Structures are given as structure tokens and as C-alpha cells.
Amino acid sequence: MLFVNLSSKWVGQAMSLVRLNKLFDQLHKRTGIKAHPHLFRHTFATRMLQDNYLDQYVQQLLGHRSIATTKDIYSHVLDEMTLDQYLR
């Protein structure tokens, strides 16, 4: 778990989606930085693909049923990697 409760009777348990979204709203108001929890998932997958992890491994970690889903969502990452390799 990445986001856990730090107070109340649910200390150490996973934050509810409602609480997590409220937390990100509060952070946005305080910092001006707009982000969302799902951004962490995309960043994680993008970094793994950039570091040449197997597509199938990333698929399993993300819980996609089909490799096509992983490739469709992250095809821009693969395209950028190909472009970077070409430019080198």
C-alpha cells in the first residue's frame, strides 16, 4: 500500500478512495500542484518501460488482463523510447 491512514482508528490501513481524493485536493489548494493518485501508477509503469522491463512484467504488475491494454495505454512511451534510441 502506498497511501495509508496516519490517524483515527484506521491507522495503518489503506486510505479510502474518498479520503485519498480529498488529500490530493488539499495538496492542490496548498501547493498549486494539480495531481491525482492515478499519476503514480502511470509514472511507475512509464519508468519501468523506459528501463526496458518486459512488457509482460509491467502488464502483470498493473493487473491488465491483456498485453494489448498495456501496450495501448503506454504506446507513447514505447514510441518515445524508440525515438530516443534512434537519436542516440
Phi and psi restraints in degrees (value plus and minus 20) as a CYANA .aco file:
   2 LEU   PHI    -117.7   -77.7
   2 LEU   PSI     -57.5   -17.5
   3 PHE   PHI    -136.5   -96.5
   3 PHE   PSI      95.3   135.3
   4 VAL   PHI    -145.1  -105.1
   4 VAL   PSI     137.4   177.4
   5 ASN   PHI     -91.5   -51.5
   5 ASN   PSI     115.7   155.7
   6 LEU   PHI    -128.3   -88.3
   6 LEU   PSI     -23.5    16.5
   7 SER   PHI    -166.3  -126.3
   7 SER   PSI     154.5   194.5
   8 SER   PHI      58.2    98.2
   8 SER   PSI    -192.8  -152.8
   9 LYS   PHI     -94.9   -54.9
   9 LYS   PSI     -26.5    13.5
  10 TRP   PHI    -125.1   -85.1
  10 TRP   PSI       8.9    48.9
  11 VAL   PHI     -75.5   -35.5
  11 VAL   PSI     111.1   151.1
  12 GLY   PHI      66.8   106.8
  12 GLY   PSI     -29.9    10.1
  13 GLN   PHI    -111.5   -71.5
  13 GLN   PSI     137.5   177.5
  14 ALA   PHI     -79.7   -39.7
  14 ALA   PSI     118.4   158.4
  15 MET   PHI     -87.2   -47.2
  15 MET   PSI     125.4   165.4
  16 SER   PHI     -91.8   -51.8
  16 SER   PSI     139.2   179.2
  17 LEU   PHI     -81.0   -41.0
  17 LEU   PSI     -59.4   -19.4
  18 VAL   PHI     -81.3   -41.3
  18 VAL   PSI     -68.1   -28.1
  19 ARG   PHI     -83.9   -43.9
  19 ARG   PSI     -60.7   -20.7
  20 LEU   PHI     -83.6   -43.6
  20 LEU   PSI     -63.9   -23.9
  21 ASN   PHI     -84.9   -44.9
  21 ASN   PSI     -57.1   -17.1
  22 LYS   PHI     -83.2   -43.2
  22 LYS   PSI     -61.1   -21.1
  23 LEU   PHI     -79.4   -39.4
  23 LEU   PSI     -65.7   -25.7
  24 PHE   PHI     -88.1   -48.1
  24 PHE   PSI     -53.8   -13.8
  25 ASP   PHI     -84.5   -44.5
  25 ASP   PSI     -63.1   -23.1
  26 GLN   PHI     -82.4   -42.4
  26 GLN   PSI     -63.7   -23.7
  27 LEU   PHI     -82.7   -42.7
  27 LEU   PSI     -58.0   -18.0
  28 HIS   PHI     -83.2   -43.2
  28 HIS   PSI     -65.0   -25.0
  29 LYS   PHI     -83.4   -43.4
  29 LYS   PSI     -58.0   -18.0
  30 ARG   PHI     -99.4   -59.4
  30 ARG   PSI     -52.5   -12.5
  31 THR   PHI    -132.2   -92.2
  31 THR   PSI     -41.0    -1.0
  32 GLY   PHI      61.8   101.8
  32 GLY   PSI     -20.0    20.0
  33 ILE   PHI    -111.0   -71.0
  33 ILE   PSI     100.4   140.4
  34 LYS   PHI    -115.7   -75.7
  34 LYS   PSI      99.3   139.3
  35 ALA   PHI    -165.1  -125.1
  35 ALA   PSI     151.7   191.7
  36 HIS   PHI    -164.0  -124.0
  36 HIS   PSI     135.6   175.6
  37 PRO   PHI     -76.5   -36.5
  37 PRO   PSI     -53.4   -13.4
  38 HIS   PHI     -86.2   -46.2
  38 HIS   PSI     -40.2    -0.2
  39 LEU   PHI     -78.5   -38.5
  39 LEU   PSI     -55.7   -15.7
  40 PHE   PHI     -83.3   -43.3
  40 PHE   PSI     -59.7   -19.7
  41 ARG   PHI     -83.1   -43.1
  41 ARG   PSI     -66.8   -26.8
  42 HIS   PHI     -85.9   -45.9
  42 HIS   PSI     -60.7   -20.7
  43 THR   PHI     -84.0   -44.0
  43 THR   PSI     -63.3   -23.3
  44 PHE   PHI     -77.8   -37.8
  44 PHE   PSI     -70.2   -30.2
  45 ALA   PHI     -85.0   -45.0
  45 ALA   PSI     -61.8   -21.8
  46 THR   PHI     -81.2   -41.2
  46 THR   PSI     -66.4   -26.4
  47 ARG   PHI     -82.1   -42.1
  47 ARG   PSI     -59.3   -19.3
  48 MET   PHI     -84.6   -44.6
  48 MET   PSI     -63.7   -23.7
  49 LEU   PHI     -86.1   -46.1
  49 LEU   PSI     -58.2   -18.2
  50 GLN   PHI     -85.2   -45.2
  50 GLN   PSI     -49.5    -9.5
  51 ASP   PHI    -109.0   -69.0
  51 ASP   PSI      -5.7    34.3
  52 ASN   PHI      45.9    85.9
  52 ASN   PSI      10.2    50.2
  53 TYR   PHI     -87.8   -47.8
  53 TYR   PSI     131.2   171.2
  54 LEU   PHI     -82.7   -42.7
  54 LEU   PSI     118.8   158.8
  55 ASP   PHI     -74.5   -34.5
  55 ASP   PSI     -59.8   -19.8
  56 GLN   PHI     -85.4   -45.4
  56 GLN   PSI     -53.7   -13.7
  57 TYR   PHI     -88.6   -48.6
  57 TYR   PSI     -64.7   -24.7
  58 VAL   PHI     -82.9   -42.9
  58 VAL   PSI     -61.3   -21.3
  59 GLN   PHI     -75.8   -35.8
  59 GLN   PSI     -67.7   -27.7
  60 GLN   PHI     -83.4   -43.4
  60 GLN   PSI     -64.3   -24.3
  61 LEU   PHI     -84.1   -44.1
  61 LEU   PSI     -55.0   -15.0
  62 LEU   PHI    -102.2   -62.2
  62 LEU   PSI     -36.7     3.3
  63 GLY   PHI      60.9   100.9
  63 GLY   PSI       2.2    42.2
  64 HIS   PHI     -95.1   -55.1
  64 HIS   PSI     117.1   157.1
  65 ARG   PHI     -90.1   -50.1
  65 ARG   PSI     -54.8   -14.8
  66 SER   PHI    -141.8  -101.8
  66 SER   PSI     121.2   161.2
  67 ILE   PHI     -83.3   -43.3
  67 ILE   PSI     -47.6    -7.6
  68 ALA   PHI     -81.5   -41.5
  68 ALA   PSI     -56.6   -16.6
  69 THR   PHI     -82.1   -42.1
  69 THR   PSI     -68.0   -28.0
  70 THR   PHI     -81.0   -41.0
  70 THR   PSI     -66.3   -26.3
  71 LYS   PHI     -87.3   -47.3
  71 LYS   PSI     -57.1   -17.1
  72 ASP   PHI     -84.5   -44.5
  72 ASP   PSI     -66.5   -26.5
  73 ILE   PHI     -87.3   -47.3
  73 ILE   PSI     -60.0   -20.0
  74 TYR   PHI    -127.7   -87.7
  74 TYR   PSI       0.3    40.3
  75 SER   PHI     -81.9   -41.9
  75 SER   PSI     -52.5   -12.5
  76 HIS   PHI     -83.0   -43.0
  76 HIS   PSI     -53.6   -13.6
  77 VAL   PHI     -86.6   -46.6
  77 VAL   PSI     -65.0   -25.0
  78 LEU   PHI     -85.0   -45.0
  78 LEU   PSI     -58.6   -18.6
  79 ASP   PHI     -83.2   -43.2
  79 ASP   PSI     -62.9   -22.9
  80 GLU   PHI     -84.5   -44.5
  80 GLU   PSI     -58.8   -18.8
  81 MET   PHI     -82.8   -42.8
  81 MET   PSI     -62.5   -22.5
  82 THR   PHI     -83.3   -43.3
  82 THR   PSI     -62.9   -22.9
  83 LEU   PHI     -83.5   -43.5
  83 LEU   PSI     -64.2   -24.2
  84 ASP   PHI     -80.8   -40.8
  84 ASP   PSI     -63.0   -23.0
  85 GLN   PHI     -84.0   -44.0
  85 GLN   PSI     -59.1   -19.1
  86 TYR   PHI     -84.0   -44.0
  86 TYR   PSI     -63.0   -23.0
  87 LEU   PHI     -87.7   -47.7
  87 LEU   PSI     -48.8    -8.8
